[in-house]
């Protein structure tokens, strides 16, 4: 069970929290309460519902079932105006 870390965006919350690919997120501490993470969808909902600057303590496990604890900070959303557009030539 858990949500496997498979992609880490440079400068993102997982990168800043020193998460590594292949670790499984198995629990998260929210508002002083531990919540088990059973699926990637469950983790995604927690990430999306957390307000910017929220600090989440997460318990991860590696392939040997060794637990590692990390704190991640939910980033503020990036305004669309600051995201560079990617363009391609129009077909002629």
N, C-alpha and C positions, 0 to 999 in steps of 0.2 A: 504494500500500500504506500501511498504518498504520491507526490508530484515530482517527477524527475526534472532536474535543471538541465536543459538541452541547448539553450541559447543564452548568451550573455552579451548584452549591448554595451560597448565601451562607454564608460561614464554613467551608465544606468545604475539603478538601485542594486542589482545583483553584483555588478562589477565593484561598486563602492563598498558593498558588504563582504567582498572577497569570497563570493560563492564560486564553486567550481562545477564544470560540466560533469554530469553523472551522479552528483549527489541527489538524494531524495529528500524533499521537504516533507516531514512527517507530523510536525506540530507547529503551531504559531500561538504566541501569547498576545491576546487582544484585550484591552481594558482589564488587565489583571487576571484574565482567565485563559487557561490553555485550551486550545481547540485542535483536535486531531484533523489531519489532512489525509483524505483517502483517495482523492482524484485530482488530476490537473485542473479540471473544471472548478472544483471547490476552491483551489488555491487562486485561480484567476478571478473568481468572484470576490474573494477577500482583497486581493490587490486592487481591483477596480472600485470597491466600495470604500476603501481607506482614503481619508482626506490627505492632501499634500502635507508633507513634513511629519506625518505619523511615523513613529518608530515601532517596528515590529521585531520582536525577538522570535527567531525561528530555530527549530531543532531540525537538523539534517542528519542523514545517515549515509555512510559510504557503503561500498560493496561488502565490507567485512562487518557491517552492522554497528560500526563505531559511531557514536553520536558526536556531532559538532554543533555548537551554538553560534549564531551570528545575529547581528542587529542590522536590519536594512531600514532605510528611510525612504518613504514613498515620495517620489519627486513631484513637483508641480507640473501640470500639463503644459506642453509646449504649444504656444499660440500658433495657429496655422500660418500667420503672416511671417513667422521667423523660420519656417521650414523651407529650404531652398527647393524650387521647382526643378523637376527633371524634364527636359524637353527633347524631342526628337524631330528631325526634319519632316515636313509634310510630304506626302507622296505627290508626285507631279503628274 
